[in-house]
Amino acid sequence: MFTATDITTFASFSIKCKPETVDELRATYDAVQEPSYFSKKHWCRVVVDGSIPNKILYEFLETSYRLTVANLPKKIRLELENENDM
């Protein structure tokens, strides 16, 4: 899992982060907060309030996805890469 959200509101979503960047992200963006149900060391909650440009939000999601995929077994990573090449 690389992200989580309440699909009825999409008011916020949680993303996986590099532990060394969590504090910096929270200090840089007011909308990046501690998550409610995930590890505060590896996850952030991002409030979708318009204060962070969509480009940055997509970058957050891409980073979260890549961190998650990097921890998958090699066979599954290769399958995902092949699917993305199609």
MDAnalysis code that builds the backbone (N, CA, C; Angstrom):
import MDAnalysis as mda
import numpy as np

u = mda.Universe.empty(258, n_residues=86, atom_resindex=np.repeat(np.arange(86), 3), trajectory=True)
u.add_TopologyAttr("name", ["N", "CA", "C"] * 86)
u.add_TopologyAttr("resid", np.arange(1, 87))
u.add_TopologyAttr("resname", ["MET", "PHE", "THR", "ALA", "THR", "ASP", "ILE", "THR", "THR", "PHE", "ALA", "SER", "PHE", "SER", "ILE", "LYS", "CYS", "LYS", "PRO", "GLU", "THR", "VAL", "ASP", "GLU", "LEU", "ARG", "ALA", "THR", "TYR", "ASP", "ALA", "VAL", "GLN", "GLU", "PRO", "SER", "TYR", "PHE", "SER", "LYS", "LYS", "HIS", "TRP", "CYS", "ARG", "VAL", "VAL", "VAL", "ASP", "GLY", "SER", "ILE", "PRO", "ASN", "LYS", "ILE", "LEU", "TYR", "GLU", "PHE", "LEU", "GLU", "THR", "SER", "TYR", "ARG", "LEU", "THR", "VAL", "ALA", "ASN", "LEU", "PRO", "LYS", "LYS", "ILE", "ARG", "LEU", "GLU", "LEU", "GLU", "ASN", "GLU", "ASN", "ASP", "MET"])
u.atoms.positions = np.array([
    [0.849, -1.164, 0.000],
    [0.000, 0.000, 0.000],
    [0.901, 1.236, 0.000],
    [0.635, 2.149, -0.921],
    [1.463, 3.351, -0.979],
    [0.687, 4.617, -0.636],
    [-0.635, 4.516, -0.558],
    [-1.446, 5.664, -0.164],
    [-2.771, 5.170, 0.400],
    [-3.410, 6.033, 1.155],
    [-4.730, 5.725, 1.705],
    [-5.520, 7.023, 1.788],
    [-6.825, 6.908, 1.564],
    [-7.691, 8.077, 1.633],
    [-9.111, 7.648, 1.968],
    [-9.921, 8.570, 2.355],
    [-11.357, 8.355, 2.534],
    [-11.991, 8.643, 1.181],
    [-12.440, 7.613, 0.490],
    [-12.934, 7.804, -0.873],
    [-14.259, 8.555, -0.956],
    [-14.886, 8.804, 0.170],
    [-16.124, 9.575, 0.126],
    [-15.863, 11.077, 0.111],
    [-14.682, 11.498, 0.612],
    [-14.406, 12.938, 0.675],
    [-13.135, 13.363, -0.060],
    [-12.134, 12.498, -0.090],
    [-10.813, 12.837, -0.637],
    [-10.275, 14.136, -0.028],
    [-10.619, 14.376, 1.219],
    [-10.180, 15.594, 1.907],
    [-8.700, 15.535, 2.273],
    [-8.164, 14.331, 2.376],
    [-6.745, 14.143, 2.675],
    [-6.349, 12.754, 2.203],
    [-5.043, 12.543, 2.131],
    [-4.538, 11.211, 1.830],
    [-3.221, 11.028, 2.569],
    [-2.888, 9.785, 2.837],
    [-1.635, 9.471, 3.514],
    [-0.649, 8.915, 2.501],
    [0.626, 9.298, 2.663],
    [1.674, 8.856, 1.753],
    [2.856, 8.320, 2.538],
    [3.536, 7.374, 1.933],
    [4.775, 6.859, 2.499],
    [5.885, 7.841, 2.149],
    [6.798, 8.074, 3.097],
    [7.883, 9.038, 2.894],
    [9.208, 8.439, 3.334],
    [10.279, 9.023, 2.846],
    [11.600, 8.668, 3.360],
    [11.689, 9.247, 4.768],
    [12.115, 8.460, 5.741],
    [12.178, 8.958, 7.120],
    [12.985, 10.246, 7.265],
    [14.029, 10.403, 6.444],
    [14.864, 11.596, 6.551],
    [14.203, 12.852, 5.985],
    [13.063, 12.712, 5.293],
    [12.392, 13.890, 4.730],
    [11.077, 14.239, 5.429],
    [10.618, 13.383, 6.314],
    [9.318, 13.596, 6.965],
    [9.257, 14.948, 7.683],
    [10.222, 15.239, 8.519],
    [10.203, 16.493, 9.281],
    [10.284, 17.708, 8.351],
    [11.096, 17.610, 7.317],
    [11.234, 18.712, 6.362],
    [9.910, 18.983, 5.634],
    [9.234, 17.923, 5.206],
    [7.946, 18.100, 4.525],
    [6.925, 18.764, 5.444],
    [6.880, 18.317, 6.685],
    [5.910, 18.889, 7.637],
    [6.244, 20.340, 7.961],
    [7.522, 20.684, 7.964],
    [7.920, 22.071, 8.240],
    [7.670, 22.968, 7.030],
    [7.777, 22.415, 5.842],
    [7.622, 23.203, 4.614],
    [6.162, 23.462, 4.267],
    [5.314, 22.465, 4.479],
    [3.907, 22.559, 4.076],
    [2.997, 22.365, 5.286],
    [2.164, 23.351, 5.585],
    [1.213, 23.214, 6.692],
    [0.235, 22.069, 6.462],
    [-0.048, 21.772, 5.192],
    [-1.010, 20.723, 4.861],
    [-0.430, 19.315, 5.013],
    [0.866, 19.208, 5.233],
    [1.498, 17.906, 5.479],
    [1.596, 17.735, 6.994],
    [0.899, 16.728, 7.488],
    [0.754, 16.541, 8.933],
    [1.087, 15.112, 9.344],
    [1.125, 14.887, 10.648],
    [1.310, 13.532, 11.147],
    [0.084, 12.704, 10.778],
    [0.284, 11.446, 10.410],
    [-0.855, 10.600, 10.048],
    [-1.616, 10.138, 11.284],
    [-2.864, 9.790, 11.089],
    [-3.686, 9.315, 12.204],
    [-3.406, 7.863, 12.559],
    [-3.224, 7.017, 11.552],
    [-3.174, 5.581, 11.805],
    [-1.901, 4.891, 11.326],
    [-0.958, 5.631, 10.806],
    [0.262, 5.042, 10.263],
    [1.471, 5.498, 11.082],
    [2.594, 4.853, 10.818],
    [3.847, 5.214, 11.486],
    [4.210, 6.666, 11.169],
    [4.416, 7.451, 12.201],
    [4.768, 8.866, 12.016],
    [6.174, 9.027, 11.446],
    [6.960, 7.968, 11.523],
    [8.328, 8.000, 10.996],
    [8.353, 7.799, 9.481],
    [7.383, 7.065, 8.942],
    [7.395, 6.698, 7.528],
    [6.221, 7.250, 6.715],
    [5.264, 7.856, 7.362],
    [4.055, 8.301, 6.668],
    [3.708, 9.749, 7.030],
    [3.047, 10.424, 6.101],
    [2.487, 11.764, 6.333],
    [1.061, 11.793, 5.825],
    [0.265, 12.607, 6.453],
    [-1.102, 12.870, 5.990],
    [-1.063, 14.205, 5.258],
    [-1.604, 14.228, 4.059],
    [-1.619, 15.445, 3.253],
    [-3.061, 15.918, 3.124],
    [-3.341, 17.091, 3.670],
    [-4.671, 17.679, 3.582],
    [-4.799, 18.366, 2.221],
    [-5.844, 18.026, 1.500],
    [-6.058, 18.602, 0.176],
    [-6.877, 19.882, 0.361],
    [-6.150, 20.980, 0.585],
    [-6.808, 22.266, 0.838],
    [-6.444, 23.324, -0.204],
    [-5.728, 22.919, -1.251],
    [-5.341, 23.859, -2.304],
    [-4.036, 24.595, -2.039],
    [-3.424, 24.359, -0.881],
    [-2.201, 25.093, -0.561],
    [-0.956, 24.472, -1.203],
    [-1.063, 23.229, -1.638],
    [0.058, 22.556, -2.305],
    [-0.331, 22.344, -3.768],
    [0.497, 22.810, -4.692],
    [0.175, 22.634, -6.119],
    [0.028, 21.156, -6.492],
    [-0.856, 20.893, -7.452],
    [-1.090, 19.520, -7.886],
    [0.197, 18.829, -8.311],
    [1.098, 19.543, -8.950],
    [2.362, 18.953, -9.389],
    [3.117, 18.358, -8.198],
    [3.140, 19.073, -7.086],
    [3.815, 18.598, -5.886],
    [3.070, 17.395, -5.301],
    [1.739, 17.456, -5.300],
    [0.954, 16.327, -4.801],
    [1.253, 15.062, -5.594],
    [1.336, 15.187, -6.924],
    [1.670, 14.039, -7.766],
    [3.074, 13.528, -7.455],
    [4.005, 14.432, -7.183],
    [5.362, 14.023, -6.817],
    [5.354, 13.246, -5.497],
    [4.549, 13.703, -4.536],
    [4.418, 12.981, -3.271],
    [3.929, 11.549, -3.524],
    [2.896, 11.431, -4.356],
    [2.329, 10.113, -4.657],
    [3.329, 9.233, -5.397],
    [4.052, 9.808, -6.333],
    [5.059, 9.053, -7.085],
    [6.159, 8.541, -6.148],
    [6.626, 9.386, -5.254],
    [7.649, 8.971, -4.291],
    [7.125, 7.851, -3.413],
    [5.903, 7.984, -2.934],
    [5.305, 6.969, -2.085],
    [5.203, 5.634, -2.830],
    [4.772, 5.693, -4.074],
    [4.658, 4.483, -4.889],
    [6.026, 3.832, -5.066],
    [7.030, 4.611, -5.422],
    [8.375, 4.068, -5.657],
    [8.977, 3.462, -4.380],
    [8.747, 4.088, -3.243],
    [9.240, 3.527, -1.978],
    [8.585, 2.178, -1.692],
    [7.311, 2.077, -1.979],
    [6.584, 0.833, -1.747],
    [7.048, -0.256, -2.703],
    [7.155, 0.065, -3.980],
    [7.581, -0.919, -4.976],
    [8.996, -1.407, -4.687],
    [9.855, -0.532, -4.217],
    [11.241, -0.909, -3.929],
    [11.338, -2.005, -2.871],
    [10.338, -2.133, -2.033],
    [10.350, -3.144, -0.974],
    [9.652, -4.444, -1.364],
    [9.126, -4.506, -2.574],
    [8.468, -5.722, -3.038],
    [9.500, -6.739, -3.510],
    [9.131, -8.015, -3.525],
    [10.042, -9.021, -4.074],
    [10.363, -8.705, -5.540],
    [11.556, -9.103, -5.966],
    [12.033, -8.787, -7.311],
    [11.054, -9.241, -8.392],
    [10.490, -10.416, -8.256],
    [9.552, -10.947, -9.254],
    [8.358, -10.003, -9.443],
    [7.813, -9.528, -8.362],
    [6.653, -8.629, -8.439],
    [7.064, -7.281, -9.023],
    [8.252, -6.762, -8.627],
    [8.741, -5.499, -9.209],
    [8.860, -5.619, -10.716],
    [9.413, -6.732, -11.196],
    [9.560, -6.934, -12.644],
    [8.202, -7.019, -13.333],
    [7.238, -7.674, -12.707],
    [5.890, -7.748, -13.275],
    [5.275, -6.348, -13.391],
    [5.451, -5.540, -12.373],
    [4.920, -4.166, -12.409],
    [5.607, -3.346, -13.505],
    [6.918, -3.501, -13.641],
    [7.639, -2.793, -14.680],
    [7.137, -3.197, -16.061],
    [6.887, -4.500, -16.258],
    [6.384, -4.979, -17.545],
    [4.993, -4.433, -17.836],
    [4.151, -4.342, -16.812],
    [2.806, -3.783, -16.985],
    [2.887, -2.308, -17.365],
    [3.815, -1.586, -16.758],
    [3.953, -0.151, -17.037],
    [4.523, 0.102, -18.428],
    [5.240, -0.880, -18.993],
    [5.808, -0.724, -20.335],
    [4.751, -0.898, -21.420],
    [3.613, -1.477, -21.078],
    [2.568, -1.754, -22.087],
    [1.840, -0.507, -22.484],
])
